[in-house]
């Protein structure tokens, strides 16, 4: 295989890989949306059920005792997978940007085509700019994982408040305990997102 044939084969492979990565990104986004929708649907169903048993104290406590742990477990599993899809999406975007940089260097260096892929900012930062995102830790607050993490934190805080109330602390202490637990839970999940999803230093 001479140089021309090798270059043509490489270009064909990169084009195929580019398409495959775009499809993979679409898949991760669709999965994230689907998982978040399932979790929120389960949460909505639980709240509807709560409305039916709210006036019956005999059923209310057993219901909350069964539903809250279930929601927290489902929410935690959903959160973990959403963080993984965030990482997968970011890595696919970086790989796409590298391919675009090759297109620019090899075929379009005299033009502006794909020039955003060869900036001095680094592959990942230029990749985020490609999709209109200014990279920073606050951007992770806007992810689906952070949304589910916030719901998880509220559910955990509610559980702590209910347990504190059942333990005889009273509303004066039970509610602040729940609020603190929710804030700590969200902070812990957000730190996990930052450590796991930050594929390059911010």
C-alpha positions as CSV (number, residue, x, y, z in Angstrom):
1,X,0.0,0.0,0.0
2,X,1.6,3.3,-1.1
3,X,1.3,6.6,0.8
4,X,-1.8,7.8,-1.2
5,X,-3.7,4.6,-0.6
6,X,-2.7,4.6,3.1
7,X,-3.9,8.2,3.5
8,X,-7.2,7.4,1.7
9,X,-7.7,4.4,4.0
10,X,-7.0,6.5,7.1
11,X,-9.4,9.2,5.9
12,X,-12.1,6.5,5.4
13,X,-11.4,5.1,8.8
14,X,-11.5,8.5,10.5
15,X,-14.8,9.4,8.7
16,X,-16.3,6.2,9.9
17,X,-15.1,6.7,13.4
18,X,-16.4,10.3,13.4
19,X,-19.8,9.0,12.4
20,X,-19.6,6.3,15.1
21,X,-18.7,8.8,17.8
22,X,-21.5,11.1,16.9
23,X,-23.9,8.2,17.1
24,X,-22.4,7.2,20.5
25,X,-22.9,10.7,21.8
26,X,-26.5,10.7,20.6
27,X,-26.9,7.4,22.4
28,X,-25.6,8.6,25.7
29,X,-27.8,11.7,25.6
30,X,-30.9,9.5,24.8
31,X,-30.0,7.1,27.6
32,X,-29.5,9.9,30.1
33,X,-32.9,11.4,29.2
34,X,-34.5,8.0,29.4
35,X,-33.1,7.1,32.8
36,X,-33.9,10.5,34.3
37,X,-37.5,10.2,32.9
38,X,-37.9,6.8,34.4
39,X,-36.7,8.0,37.8
40,X,-38.9,11.1,37.8
41,X,-41.9,8.9,36.7
42,X,-41.3,6.6,39.7
43,X,-41.0,9.6,41.9
44,X,-44.3,11.1,40.5
45,X,-46.1,7.7,41.1
46,X,-44.8,7.7,44.7
47,X,-46.1,11.2,45.3
48,X,-49.5,10.2,43.8
49,X,-49.6,7.2,46.2
50,X,-48.6,9.5,49.1
51,X,-51.6,11.6,48.3
52,X,-53.9,8.6,48.7
53,X,-52.5,7.5,52.1
54,X,-51.7,11.0,53.5
55,X,-54.9,11.1,55.5
56,X,-54.5,7.6,57.0
57,X,-51.8,7.6,59.7
58,X,-52.0,3.8,59.9
59,X,-50.8,3.5,56.3
60,X,-48.7,6.6,56.0
61,X,-45.6,5.5,58.0
62,X,-45.3,2.0,56.4
63,X,-45.8,3.6,53.0
64,X,-43.0,6.2,53.6
65,X,-40.8,3.5,55.1
66,X,-41.1,1.4,52.0
67,X,-41.2,4.1,49.3
68,X,-38.4,6.5,50.5
69,X,-35.6,3.9,50.6
70,X,-36.7,2.6,47.2
71,X,-36.6,6.1,45.7
72,X,-33.2,6.8,47.2
73,X,-31.8,3.5,45.9
74,X,-33.3,4.0,42.4
75,X,-32.1,7.7,42.4
76,X,-28.6,6.8,43.5
77,X,-28.3,4.1,40.7
78,X,-29.7,6.6,38.2
79,X,-27.3,9.3,39.4
80,X,-24.2,7.0,39.1
81,X,-25.1,6.0,35.5
82,X,-25.8,9.6,34.5
83,X,-22.3,10.5,35.7
84,X,-21.0,7.7,33.5
85,X,-22.9,8.9,30.5
86,X,-21.6,12.4,31.1
87,X,-18.0,11.1,31.0
88,X,-18.7,9.0,27.9
89,X,-20.2,12.0,26.2
90,X,-17.2,14.2,27.0
91,X,-14.7,11.6,25.9
92,X,-16.5,11.0,22.6
93,X,-16.6,14.8,22.1
94,X,-12.8,15.0,22.7
95,X,-12.2,12.2,20.2
96,X,-14.3,13.9,17.6
97,X,-12.3,17.1,18.1
98,X,-9.1,15.2,17.5
99,X,-10.4,13.9,14.2
100,X,-11.5,17.4,13.2
101,X,-8.0,18.7,14.0
102,X,-6.6,16.1,11.6
103,X,-9.0,17.3,8.9
104,X,-7.8,20.8,9.5
105,X,-4.1,20.0,9.5
106,X,-4.3,17.6,6.5
107,X,-6.9,19.1,4.2
108,X,-8.0,22.6,5.3
109,X,-5.0,24.4,6.9
110,X,-5.3,27.3,4.4
111,X,-8.9,27.7,5.3
112,X,-11.0,28.2,8.5
113,X,-12.7,24.9,8.2
114,X,-12.2,22.9,11.5
115,X,-9.9,25.7,12.8
116,X,-11.6,25.6,16.2
117,X,-10.2,22.2,16.7
118,X,-6.6,23.4,16.7
119,X,-6.6,26.2,19.3
120,X,-4.0,26.5,22.0
121,X,-6.7,25.9,24.7
122,X,-6.4,22.1,24.6
123,X,-8.6,19.5,23.0
124,X,-11.2,19.3,25.7
125,X,-11.7,23.0,26.1
126,X,-12.0,23.6,22.4
127,X,-14.4,20.6,22.3
128,X,-16.7,22.2,24.9
129,X,-16.6,25.5,22.9
130,X,-17.7,23.6,19.9
131,X,-21.0,22.9,21.6
132,X,-21.3,26.3,23.1
133,X,-20.2,25.6,26.6
134,X,-17.8,27.7,28.6
135,X,-16.0,25.1,30.6
136,X,-16.1,25.5,34.4
137,X,-17.2,23.7,37.5
138,X,-20.6,25.5,37.5
139,X,-21.5,23.8,34.2
140,X,-21.8,20.5,36.0
141,X,-24.6,22.0,38.0
142,X,-26.6,22.0,34.7
143,X,-26.2,18.3,33.9
144,X,-28.9,15.7,34.3
145,X,-26.8,14.0,36.9
146,X,-26.8,17.1,39.1
147,X,-30.6,17.3,38.6
148,X,-31.1,13.8,39.8
149,X,-28.6,14.3,42.6
150,X,-30.6,17.3,43.8
151,X,-33.7,15.2,43.9
152,X,-31.8,12.4,45.7
153,X,-30.6,14.9,48.3
154,X,-34.1,16.2,49.0
155,X,-35.4,12.6,49.4
156,X,-32.5,11.8,51.8
157,X,-33.1,15.0,53.8
158,X,-36.8,14.1,54.0
159,X,-35.9,10.6,55.3
160,X,-33.6,12.0,57.9
161,X,-36.2,14.6,59.0
162,X,-38.8,11.9,59.4
163,X,-36.5,9.6,61.3
164,X,-35.5,12.4,63.6
165,X,-39.2,13.2,64.2
166,X,-39.9,9.6,65.0
167,X,-36.9,9.6,67.3
168,X,-38.6,12.3,69.4
169,X,-36.5,15.3,68.4
170,X,-39.5,17.3,67.4
171,X,-40.0,19.7,64.4
172,X,-37.6,22.3,65.8
173,X,-34.6,19.9,65.4
174,X,-35.9,17.4,62.8
175,X,-36.4,19.9,60.0
176,X,-32.9,21.5,60.4
177,X,-31.4,18.0,60.5
178,X,-33.2,17.1,57.3
179,X,-32.0,20.4,55.6
180,X,-28.4,19.8,56.7
181,X,-28.5,16.1,55.5
182,X,-29.9,17.3,52.1
183,X,-27.2,19.9,51.6
184,X,-24.4,17.5,52.6
185,X,-25.9,14.8,50.3
186,X,-26.0,17.2,47.3
187,X,-22.5,18.5,48.0
188,X,-21.1,14.9,48.2
189,X,-22.8,14.0,44.9
190,X,-21.6,17.2,43.2
191,X,-18.0,16.6,44.3
192,X,-18.4,13.1,42.9
193,X,-19.5,14.6,39.6
194,X,-16.5,17.0,39.5
195,X,-14.0,14.3,40.3
196,X,-15.4,11.7,37.9
197,X,-16.5,13.9,35.0
198,X,-13.6,16.4,34.9
199,X,-11.7,14.6,32.2
200,X,-9.3,17.5,31.9
201,X,-8.4,20.2,34.5
202,X,-10.8,23.1,34.4
